[in-house]
């Protein structure tokens, strides 16, 4: 039989098939172990350990026999091409998502047209937006590879208003939302932990997998920061279909959650999220009679147009919330709308759902 170049081993086809079958059969176990470990460790650590561990095992198994030939390849072009294909896969994914979105818009705007028209028109849309989608994919790679910034940068790429770093927790404005006076200060946090005299704290951070693109980086960064002050956390990924029912139980000690109110009045938000009625959105089950009185007074003042009383009570319940901190506001995300130049008729609705009825194509 012919020998494999560079190794001098016999070209045993059956043995190769057996090895390949055994290797493929291990994939489900590798992926399952990664999923299991992701509940307690950051994804970046798991990925690093996975590939670094494989490298060590391969070197231990084959280096004694092959020596430095183990790191030599007779087909470098194929190796580089394989890496480039993996990188190109990300761009292809972005293009497919753009194509799917364009296809939906074309079907909505030109109902009843032949299928061939939809496919061709969507392809033209993709070609028109190619520089933007390519730039977005490249930016994603750069950010993911080079940066590990604060939550508001890593999770939402700066597309949000920060709700931290304000001047004081004694607010003097009824603007809502507005930032707290808190900032990330690990040294101060360690000092407060030492004063409290507590140690060995372990808890769980839960988030909705349906919001995983944003919530998972937030949870991991919180886990990393808490670890620096001696608090060990496990990340609990809750399927989107179960999130509301888990919220209703009020048993999750810490969670990453989004609240989107239809109305932008501060008393509306606080009634649902801080009131002692303990609605599902009061995720921390916060109970405070003084807070309830401030919220009720603000609602009553708003109903009769008593501006002075309204302002006083709103400033009161925001200040109290920011001093007691039953929940930690992180950011207010932007709700951006982007349309092609030949699309018109966008209408904003308070429920934030897209109304296709008014859209038109020039």
Buried (B, 14 or more C-beta within 10 A) or exposed (E): EEEEEEBEEEEEEEEEEEEEEEEEEEEEEEEEEBEEBBEEBBBEBBEEEBEEEEEEEEEEEEEEEBEEBBEEEEEEEEEEEEEEEEEEEBBEEBBEEBBEBBBEBBBEBEEEEEEEEBEEBBEEBBEBBEEEBEEBBEEBEEBEEEEBEBBBBBBBEEEBEBBBEBEEBEBEEBEBBBBBBBEEEEEEBEEEBEEEEEEEEEEBBBBBBEBBEBBBBBBBBBBBBBEEBBBEBEBBBBEEEEBEEBBEEEEBEBBBBEEEBEEEBBBBBBBBBBBBEEEEBBBBEBBBEEBBBBBBBBBBBBEEEBEEBBBBBBBBBBBBBBEBEBBBBBBBBEEEEEEEEEBEEEEEEEEEEEEEEEBEBE
